[in-house]
Amino acid sequence: MSKGWVEGIPYFVKFAGLLLASSASLYLGYLVADLVPRETVARSLANLQDIGKKPVLRAPVPKRQKCDHWSPCPPGSYAYRILSGVGREKPPKICFEDELLISREKGNAGRGINIAIVNYKTGKVTSTKHFDMWEGDHSREMMTFIKKAPEGSLLLMTTYYDGSVRLKNDTKKLVKELGSKEIWNMKFRSSWAFIAAKGFKLPDNIQKEKINHSDKKTNRYDGWPAEIQIEGCIPRNLI
């Protein structure tokens, strides 16, 4: 027997052992696969894949409130929101009980002072109109419109483009009698929003009026005042 053949025996034994071990492992793998249900294997693989995943926390979608309020109005009350126009291209919006009364979508927003009249008892709009205070003489027409509003009405008003140039003093006086504190302070292109009651009194703790004036130095609308809004909840048992 040659010396080289004797020395090669350990390597042959090692190779044979490795081959035997591989065959045994393969056999055991098939055996386990037959004994363990496929659903269990699939579930285990899925769990392994999920280990490296970070949980994703999703905030719940906020529930939409009437007129886009942040919080709901108490039961037995009306929701309102008045948003003034800004510049030449962004008309105002007047919303009452989640119904747009005046807006671009409704096609009834116009330059000047926009007014919506709502029946307080029913919560339904009775009329809407805008009065151009840039061209024409519409101040007296606006005064007539307000005077014809029935007792027990809510009047929601706001500006678009300009509401002051042709607004006459007698009309300002009438709006002041409805409770406005800013109508006499309105300037060229001021943004103004106001809600009033005719024939009854609104609660003192609700937002009724807001005004913003043009500022060419600091305003991002190139001299036009930024839009303003007022919103709140009106109890239904005032009259």
Backbone bond lengths (Angstrom), bond angles and torsions (degrees), N, CA, C in turn:
res aa  C-N    CA-C-N  psi(-1)  N-CA   C-N-CA  omega(-1)  CA-C   N-CA-C  phi
1 M - - - 1.479 - - 1.526 108.55 -
2 S 1.336 115.76 127.81 1.473 118.14 -176.47 1.523 111.04 -75.24
3 K 1.297 111.85 154.59 1.482 118.67 -178.12 1.513 110.89 -66.35
4 G 1.400 117.60 -37.49 1.473 120.23 -178.54 1.517 111.83 -64.95
5 W 1.383 116.56 -36.55 1.476 118.36 -179.00 1.507 110.66 -68.59
6 V 1.342 116.37 -37.97 1.483 120.26 179.74 1.530 110.35 -64.79
7 E 1.319 115.78 -40.31 1.475 118.01 -178.14 1.529 111.50 -68.98
8 G 1.344 117.52 -24.06 1.473 119.63 -178.79 1.511 114.11 -80.95
9 I 1.391 117.66 -10.40 1.464 120.59 -178.15 1.526 112.55 -59.74
10 P 1.361 120.77 -46.02 1.483 119.46 -178.85 1.522 112.88 -59.17
11 Y 1.310 118.54 -37.36 1.465 120.51 179.65 1.520 111.51 -67.12
12 F 1.343 115.72 -36.76 1.460 120.23 177.81 1.527 111.13 -65.67
13 V 1.347 113.49 -41.62 1.476 118.28 179.63 1.524 110.12 -63.60
14 K 1.332 117.24 -42.66 1.472 120.87 179.66 1.529 111.14 -62.24
15 F 1.324 116.44 -43.07 1.462 120.56 -179.86 1.521 111.61 -63.94
16 A 1.383 114.19 -42.21 1.463 118.64 179.47 1.536 110.91 -64.19
17 G 1.339 116.20 -39.48 1.471 120.05 179.06 1.512 111.52 -64.80
18 L 1.353 116.61 -41.22 1.463 120.39 178.69 1.526 111.38 -63.91
19 L 1.334 115.59 -41.24 1.453 119.88 178.63 1.517 111.61 -64.37
20 L 1.348 115.98 -40.55 1.466 120.72 178.81 1.528 111.61 -65.20
21 A 1.346 115.31 -41.70 1.482 119.42 179.85 1.523 111.22 -65.01
22 S 1.346 117.16 -39.84 1.464 120.70 179.07 1.514 111.06 -64.55
23 S 1.328 116.45 -41.22 1.461 120.15 179.31 1.517 110.70 -63.88
24 A 1.368 115.14 -41.64 1.471 119.10 179.74 1.518 111.31 -63.79
25 S 1.339 117.09 -40.84 1.465 120.69 179.83 1.520 111.15 -64.35
26 L 1.328 116.03 -42.16 1.454 120.20 178.95 1.524 111.32 -63.12
27 Y 1.342 115.84 -41.26 1.464 120.33 178.98 1.524 111.11 -64.27
28 L 1.361 114.91 -44.06 1.469 118.82 179.55 1.534 110.82 -63.46
29 G 1.346 116.38 -35.57 1.452 119.76 178.22 1.514 112.12 -62.24
30 Y 1.333 116.05 -46.30 1.468 119.67 177.75 1.520 111.02 -63.11
31 L 1.362 115.36 -38.22 1.465 119.74 -178.75 1.523 110.95 -64.62
32 V 1.340 116.02 -44.56 1.469 119.99 179.43 1.520 110.53 -64.81
33 A 1.334 115.12 -39.46 1.464 119.11 179.89 1.514 111.91 -62.03
34 D 1.326 116.56 -34.26 1.457 119.93 178.61 1.516 112.45 -75.32
35 L 1.346 116.13 -32.84 1.465 119.67 -175.81 1.540 112.30 -82.56
36 V 1.337 117.80 -36.01 1.468 121.35 -176.61 1.527 108.98 -88.36
37 P 1.322 118.22 130.05 1.467 120.84 178.61 1.528 111.56 -58.96
38 R 1.326 115.36 146.15 1.465 119.94 -178.76 1.531 112.02 -63.11
39 E 1.352 116.31 -33.85 1.467 119.42 179.97 1.519 111.27 -61.64
40 T 1.347 115.66 -38.76 1.464 120.15 -179.81 1.516 110.68 -65.58
41 V 1.337 116.50 -41.86 1.457 120.38 179.78 1.530 110.39 -64.43
42 A 1.332 116.13 -45.52 1.459 120.16 -179.69 1.518 111.60 -62.25
43 R 1.353 115.39 -39.81 1.465 119.47 179.43 1.525 110.74 -65.84
44 S 1.309 117.34 -39.03 1.461 121.28 179.60 1.522 111.08 -65.58
45 L 1.336 116.48 -41.85 1.463 119.69 177.83 1.523 111.08 -64.60
46 A 1.314 116.29 -39.39 1.471 119.82 178.52 1.512 111.13 -64.01
47 N 1.329 116.56 -39.82 1.463 120.35 179.08 1.519 111.14 -64.06
48 L 1.343 116.00 -39.31 1.459 119.60 177.98 1.525 111.64 -63.73
49 Q 1.317 116.30 -38.70 1.451 119.60 179.52 1.527 111.88 -68.73
50 D 1.344 116.53 -31.20 1.470 120.27 -178.20 1.517 113.11 -78.18
51 I 1.341 117.17 -13.57 1.463 119.30 -176.10 1.524 110.86 -61.62
52 G 1.342 115.67 -40.78 1.466 118.99 -177.39 1.507 114.75 -81.52
53 K 1.317 118.01 -4.31 1.456 120.85 -178.62 1.523 111.14 -87.32
54 K 1.331 115.57 137.58 1.462 119.90 176.24 1.516 109.79 -87.18
55 P 1.313 117.15 139.83 1.462 118.62 178.60 1.528 111.17 -65.18
56 V 1.325 116.93 139.98 1.462 122.43 179.41 1.527 108.71 -103.15
57 L 1.323 115.12 116.96 1.461 120.59 -179.70 1.526 108.85 -94.66
58 R 1.304 116.79 120.09 1.461 121.62 -178.75 1.531 109.86 -111.34
59 A 1.337 114.59 127.22 1.461 118.87 177.87 1.527 109.23 -71.57
60 P 1.311 117.34 140.89 1.468 119.20 178.55 1.518 110.91 -63.86
61 V 1.316 116.49 144.66 1.464 121.11 178.72 1.529 108.95 -67.93
62 P 1.350 116.75 123.65 1.468 118.23 -178.26 1.519 111.51 -63.30
63 K 1.311 115.50 139.68 1.453 120.42 179.21 1.521 110.00 -72.48
64 R 1.317 116.89 131.01 1.450 120.67 -179.16 1.519 110.47 -73.86
65 Q 1.344 115.71 133.30 1.454 121.20 179.68 1.522 110.27 -103.02
66 K 1.314 116.59 166.03 1.463 121.27 -180.00 1.519 110.75 -58.83
67 C 1.333 115.87 136.54 1.466 123.13 -179.90 1.525 112.69 55.15
68 D 1.336 115.49 26.47 1.471 122.28 177.35 1.523 113.01 62.27
69 H 1.311 117.71 31.55 1.461 120.36 172.26 1.530 109.66 -66.09
70 W 1.330 115.73 153.10 1.466 119.68 175.85 1.524 111.64 -72.64
71 S 1.305 116.50 -32.76 1.468 120.50 179.62 1.527 108.67 -132.44
72 P 1.328 117.38 152.48 1.469 119.53 -176.42 1.519 112.57 -70.58
73 C 1.321 115.54 151.45 1.460 120.13 173.23 1.523 109.23 -74.55
74 P 1.329 117.73 151.06 1.464 119.94 178.15 1.526 111.12 -61.67
75 P 1.312 117.17 154.74 1.478 119.26 175.40 1.530 110.13 -57.08
76 G 1.318 115.64 143.71 1.458 119.52 179.81 1.509 113.51 78.81
77 S 1.354 117.72 30.05 1.463 120.06 178.44 1.523 109.74 -144.12
78 Y 1.330 115.33 159.83 1.459 122.73 178.21 1.529 109.71 -97.95
79 A 1.329 116.84 145.00 1.460 121.70 174.07 1.527 108.77 -102.89
80 Y 1.325 116.33 137.31 1.461 120.19 175.95 1.530 109.45 -138.31
81 R 1.308 114.76 154.11 1.473 121.79 176.13 1.520 107.79 -153.02
82 I 1.337 115.91 125.84 1.461 121.99 179.70 1.522 108.05 -120.76
83 L 1.322 116.23 121.95 1.461 122.42 -179.68 1.524 108.31 -119.64
84 S 1.318 116.87 122.25 1.465 120.34 -178.24 1.525 110.76 -72.22
85 G 1.334 115.82 160.81 1.448 120.23 171.78 1.519 109.73 -77.46
86 V 1.337 115.45 169.52 1.466 119.84 176.84 1.523 108.43 -146.59
87 G 1.327 115.83 137.31 1.449 119.96 -179.97 1.519 111.69 63.31
88 R 1.341 114.59 -152.52 1.462 119.77 179.69 1.518 112.82 -98.60
89 E 1.332 117.01 -18.22 1.458 119.95 -168.27 1.525 115.37 -109.74
90 K 1.326 118.51 -6.41 1.461 120.22 -176.04 1.525 110.01 -118.11
91 P 1.337 117.84 95.87 1.465 121.12 -177.70 1.526 112.15 -68.67
92 P 1.330 116.38 166.19 1.462 120.69 179.32 1.522 111.71 -79.71
93 K 1.338 114.52 169.70 1.460 121.35 173.70 1.522 109.12 -134.47
94 I 1.310 115.57 134.44 1.462 121.27 172.99 1.523 106.82 -123.75
95 C 1.338 115.72 121.08 1.467 121.68 -178.39 1.522 109.02 -121.89
96 F 1.332 114.93 137.57 1.467 120.32 176.64 1.515 108.12 -140.22
97 E 1.324 115.88 124.38 1.468 121.91 -179.15 1.530 111.77 52.44
98 D 1.330 114.99 42.50 1.463 124.00 176.73 1.521 113.55 69.03
99 E 1.314 117.50 15.78 1.464 121.35 175.64 1.528 108.79 -113.52
100 L 1.341 116.06 126.15 1.453 119.62 175.51 1.527 108.74 -73.84
101 L 1.325 115.64 118.59 1.451 120.56 179.98 1.520 111.49 -91.64
102 I 1.337 115.72 -37.95 1.460 121.95 177.13 1.524 108.05 -137.06
103 S 1.327 116.82 130.33 1.470 120.29 -179.02 1.521 109.69 -174.20
104 R 1.333 115.59 170.65 1.462 120.32 173.24 1.522 110.30 -62.45
105 E 1.361 115.57 -40.63 1.455 119.83 -178.90 1.526 111.95 -61.73
106 K 1.314 116.45 -36.95 1.464 120.54 178.63 1.528 111.81 -75.90
107 G 1.320 115.96 -20.52 1.453 120.09 179.80 1.512 114.12 76.00
108 N 1.339 117.70 19.42 1.460 119.54 -176.53 1.523 113.48 -122.98
109 A 1.340 117.63 10.89 1.463 120.43 175.17 1.522 108.57 -83.73
110 G 1.324 116.37 138.01 1.459 118.95 -177.06 1.513 112.46 -144.21
111 R 1.308 115.47 165.16 1.457 122.16 -178.77 1.526 110.41 -63.35
112 G 1.329 115.49 138.32 1.460 121.12 179.11 1.519 111.89 112.34
113 I 1.327 116.27 -134.99 1.463 122.50 178.66 1.522 108.61 -109.15
114 N 1.342 115.26 123.20 1.466 122.69 179.72 1.523 108.78 -99.61
115 I 1.330 116.57 133.81 1.470 121.12 -177.62 1.527 109.79 -132.41
116 A 1.335 115.31 134.01 1.469 121.63 171.56 1.517 107.93 -120.09
117 I 1.337 116.48 134.14 1.468 122.11 178.06 1.520 108.32 -109.94
118 V 1.334 115.34 129.41 1.466 122.01 -176.61 1.522 109.28 -123.12
119 N 1.329 116.15 135.80 1.463 121.51 173.61 1.522 108.26 -73.02
120 Y 1.319 116.91 116.81 1.461 120.05 -175.11 1.524 112.11 -63.48
121 K 1.319 118.23 -38.67 1.467 121.39 -177.16 1.526 111.96 -65.76
122 T 1.313 117.13 -42.08 1.471 120.98 -175.89 1.526 112.94 -95.58
123 G 1.338 116.67 -22.34 1.459 120.16 -175.93 1.516 113.13 76.37
124 K 1.333 118.23 13.68 1.461 122.52 -177.24 1.532 110.63 -105.03
125 V 1.335 114.93 143.51 1.456 120.18 178.39 1.526 109.89 -70.23
126 T 1.316 115.78 138.69 1.463 120.29 178.54 1.522 111.85 -107.47
127 S 1.330 117.85 -29.83 1.464 120.23 177.16 1.528 110.13 -165.60
128 T 1.334 115.27 153.71 1.464 122.37 175.39 1.521 108.34 -138.54
129 K 1.331 115.37 149.33 1.460 118.67 178.57 1.530 109.18 -166.17
130 H 1.326 116.45 153.86 1.469 120.15 172.87 1.525 108.47 -121.60
131 F 1.328 114.98 150.37 1.461 121.75 -175.25 1.521 108.50 -125.78
132 D 1.324 115.77 112.69 1.460 122.45 -176.82 1.528 109.66 -69.26
133 M 1.326 115.87 118.50 1.456 120.44 179.18 1.529 111.86 -105.75
134 W 1.342 116.47 13.22 1.458 121.30 177.83 1.528 111.27 -103.46
135 E 1.322 115.84 -39.05 1.458 121.11 178.14 1.528 109.52 -130.74
136 G 1.284 116.57 145.08 1.457 120.92 177.99 1.519 112.34 81.99
137 D 1.325 115.85 173.00 1.464 121.80 -179.14 1.533 107.94 -111.47
138 H 1.336 116.01 90.05 1.460 120.90 -175.67 1.532 113.00 -113.82
139 S 1.317 117.02 4.02 1.458 120.32 -177.98 1.528 111.45 -65.53
140 R 1.339 115.66 -43.96 1.466 118.76 179.86 1.532 110.84 -68.54
141 E 1.321 115.89 -33.39 1.469 120.33 176.42 1.535 110.68 -63.75
142 M 1.325 115.76 -38.78 1.465 120.38 176.95 1.525 110.85 -65.80
143 M 1.322 116.54 -39.74 1.463 120.48 179.18 1.529 110.38 -63.39
144 T 1.321 116.89 -41.38 1.464 120.77 178.31 1.523 110.94 -64.45
145 F 1.313 116.14 -40.94 1.463 121.52 179.55 1.532 110.63 -60.23
146 I 1.323 116.77 -43.15 1.474 120.84 -179.72 1.532 110.29 -68.42
147 K 1.316 116.82 -42.82 1.468 120.08 -179.01 1.527 112.26 -63.57
148 K 1.328 116.53 -31.41 1.465 119.87 -178.96 1.526 112.98 -80.81
149 A 1.313 117.36 -8.39 1.469 119.68 177.18 1.526 108.80 -63.91
150 P 1.318 118.79 128.64 1.477 120.71 -177.23 1.531 112.54 -63.73
151 E 1.306 115.68 154.32 1.467 120.28 171.52 1.534 108.17 -59.45
152 G 1.315 115.60 143.12 1.454 119.25 -177.29 1.526 112.10 85.19
153 S 1.335 115.99 23.99 1.470 120.87 178.69 1.522 110.93 -107.14
154 L 1.328 114.86 151.63 1.461 122.21 167.90 1.522 107.43 -101.62
155 L 1.331 116.63 137.02 1.460 121.65 177.95 1.524 108.49 -118.29
156 L 1.311 116.18 120.02 1.466 122.27 -179.08 1.523 107.51 -112.18
157 M 1.339 117.37 122.92 1.459 121.96 -172.11 1.525 111.28 -129.60
158 T 1.336 115.48 148.99 1.465 120.30 173.87 1.514 110.18 -162.18
159 T 1.339 116.01 164.24 1.454 122.24 -175.74 1.522 112.06 -103.18
160 Y 1.333 113.92 158.35 1.458 122.23 173.42 1.522 107.47 -148.55
161 Y 1.322 116.45 127.47 1.463 124.19 -176.96 1.537 109.49 71.08
162 D 1.308 117.78 -79.76 1.467 120.22 175.92 1.522 109.00 -151.74
163 G 1.333 115.16 139.34 1.459 119.14 179.68 1.502 113.26 -124.57
164 S 1.346 117.80 13.59 1.460 119.15 -170.57 1.517 115.31 -119.38
165 V 1.327 119.81 -28.14 1.463 122.00 -168.14 1.529 112.28 -57.62
166 R 1.335 116.80 -45.32 1.469 120.25 -177.46 1.539 112.49 -112.40
167 L 1.322 115.67 20.71 1.468 119.70 176.71 1.526 109.13 -82.35
168 K 1.317 116.83 117.16 1.470 121.80 -174.38 1.533 111.60 -82.99
169 N 1.320 114.71 160.47 1.463 120.59 -175.77 1.530 112.60 -65.06
170 D 1.338 117.99 -36.29 1.459 118.36 -178.60 1.537 110.90 -67.15
171 T 1.318 116.74 -31.85 1.466 119.46 176.09 1.523 110.40 -72.41
172 K 1.319 116.51 -38.84 1.470 120.09 176.22 1.530 110.29 -60.74
173 K 1.320 115.56 -41.02 1.471 119.69 179.82 1.523 111.16 -62.10
174 L 1.341 116.36 -39.91 1.460 120.36 179.63 1.534 110.94 -65.06
175 V 1.333 116.45 -41.99 1.471 120.15 179.27 1.530 110.23 -66.93
176 K 1.327 115.95 -35.87 1.469 119.08 176.77 1.519 110.81 -63.67
177 E 1.338 117.58 -38.52 1.462 120.98 179.08 1.524 111.65 -64.41
178 L 1.331 116.78 -23.47 1.472 120.24 175.95 1.526 112.30 -78.71
179 G 1.341 115.85 -9.08 1.465 119.29 176.74 1.510 115.23 120.72
180 S 1.329 118.46 1.70 1.461 120.17 -179.41 1.531 111.09 -71.33
181 K 1.326 115.22 135.08 1.464 121.13 175.66 1.525 112.09 -106.18
182 E 1.333 116.53 -6.35 1.461 120.59 -174.13 1.523 114.23 -115.69
183 I 1.319 118.44 -6.77 1.460 119.76 -174.08 1.530 112.26 -60.94
184 W 1.323 116.64 -32.66 1.466 119.18 179.04 1.527 111.35 -79.33
185 N 1.311 117.38 -12.72 1.466 121.33 179.21 1.533 112.80 -94.70
186 M 1.327 116.44 -1.17 1.452 118.93 -177.82 1.527 111.01 -66.75
187 K 1.349 114.42 132.39 1.464 121.24 -179.86 1.527 109.90 -117.05
188 F 1.324 115.04 -178.17 1.453 120.92 178.23 1.531 110.32 -57.16
189 R 1.331 116.25 122.14 1.463 124.95 177.99 1.534 114.42 66.39
190 S 1.316 118.61 15.95 1.470 119.24 176.81 1.526 110.18 -61.29
191 S 1.325 115.60 143.35 1.465 120.74 170.60 1.522 107.69 -90.33
192 W 1.331 116.13 131.27 1.475 120.54 -173.52 1.520 109.13 -144.54
193 A 1.324 116.00 137.67 1.464 122.54 176.19 1.522 108.08 -137.52
194 F 1.349 115.72 141.78 1.464 119.63 -173.12 1.524 109.45 -156.23
195 I 1.334 116.21 141.00 1.461 121.83 172.42 1.524 108.06 -127.55
196 A 1.334 116.37 136.50 1.461 121.58 -176.71 1.516 109.82 -138.71
197 A 1.309 115.27 161.54 1.463 122.31 175.59 1.525 108.46 -119.75
198 K 1.321 115.56 139.47 1.463 120.47 179.33 1.529 109.05 -109.48
199 G 1.327 115.86 117.28 1.458 120.68 179.11 1.512 114.34 92.53
200 F 1.314 117.75 -0.71 1.475 121.15 174.98 1.526 108.11 -155.86
201 K 1.309 116.59 174.66 1.469 121.54 -173.24 1.530 110.51 -112.80
202 L 1.319 115.55 134.37 1.461 120.81 175.07 1.526 110.10 -81.54
203 P 1.315 118.65 152.55 1.473 120.82 178.47 1.529 111.55 -59.64
204 D 1.309 116.13 148.99 1.466 120.74 -178.77 1.529 112.47 -71.21
205 N 1.330 116.41 -22.12 1.469 118.51 -172.23 1.526 114.09 -91.90
206 I 1.319 118.94 10.65 1.458 119.70 177.23 1.530 109.87 -104.78
207 Q 1.331 115.57 155.69 1.459 120.95 -179.25 1.520 109.33 -78.66
208 K 1.336 116.24 118.63 1.461 120.49 -174.28 1.520 114.08 -110.67
209 E 1.346 117.57 -25.29 1.461 118.13 -171.95 1.527 111.07 -157.46
210 K 1.349 114.06 148.90 1.463 120.38 176.55 1.519 108.22 -156.29
211 I 1.344 116.12 146.63 1.465 120.68 179.74 1.521 109.34 -139.70
212 N 1.326 116.20 148.47 1.462 122.53 178.02 1.521 107.83 -142.80
213 H 1.333 116.45 134.21 1.456 120.55 -173.79 1.526 112.05 -104.85
214 S 1.310 115.22 159.01 1.457 122.52 178.30 1.528 110.46 -64.77
215 D 1.339 115.83 141.82 1.465 121.45 178.30 1.522 108.52 -145.34
216 K 1.316 117.71 99.64 1.465 121.37 -174.98 1.531 112.32 -69.18
217 K 1.319 117.32 -22.87 1.461 119.61 -175.58 1.526 112.73 -79.76
218 T 1.329 116.45 -39.14 1.465 118.77 -171.58 1.515 114.01 -116.65
219 N 1.334 117.57 -9.91 1.465 118.06 -171.23 1.515 112.23 -81.47
220 R 1.331 115.81 137.34 1.463 121.13 -177.68 1.524 111.97 -75.89
221 Y 1.325 117.91 -7.14 1.463 120.92 179.21 1.524 111.93 -100.73
222 D 1.315 117.08 26.01 1.460 122.49 174.62 1.527 111.61 55.14
223 G 1.300 114.86 52.91 1.458 120.41 176.69 1.509 114.81 98.13
224 W 1.339 117.65 -19.38 1.466 120.43 175.43 1.524 108.59 -82.78
225 P 1.314 117.82 138.22 1.478 118.78 176.05 1.519 111.16 -69.00
226 A 1.315 115.98 150.28 1.462 120.34 177.43 1.525 110.43 -66.14
227 E 1.331 115.59 154.95 1.456 119.12 177.45 1.524 110.22 -64.51
228 I 1.310 115.74 153.25 1.462 121.23 176.58 1.520 108.06 -128.66
229 Q 1.322 115.34 163.56 1.455 118.90 177.01 1.517 110.16 -146.05
230 I 1.310 114.32 151.52 1.461 120.66 169.02 1.526 106.28 -128.77
231 E 1.306 115.83 147.15 1.465 119.69 178.86 1.519 108.46 -153.57
232 G 1.318 115.11 161.26 1.446 119.48 179.17 1.521 112.46 174.12
233 C 1.322 115.21 -168.57 1.461 123.05 -178.23 1.531 108.05 -127.76
234 I 1.320 116.59 131.33 1.460 122.20 -178.88 1.520 109.58 -112.18
235 P 1.316 118.94 121.85 1.465 120.69 177.26 1.530 110.94 -58.82
236 R 1.336 116.13 147.95 1.466 120.58 -177.39 1.540 112.83 -91.63
237 N 1.319 117.00 2.82 1.467 119.24 -173.70 1.535 112.08 -113.76
238 L 1.322 117.09 30.34 1.477 120.10 -176.63 1.510 111.72 -77.98
239 I 1.356 117.70 -26.93 1.460 119.90 176.98 1.535 108.46 -136.27
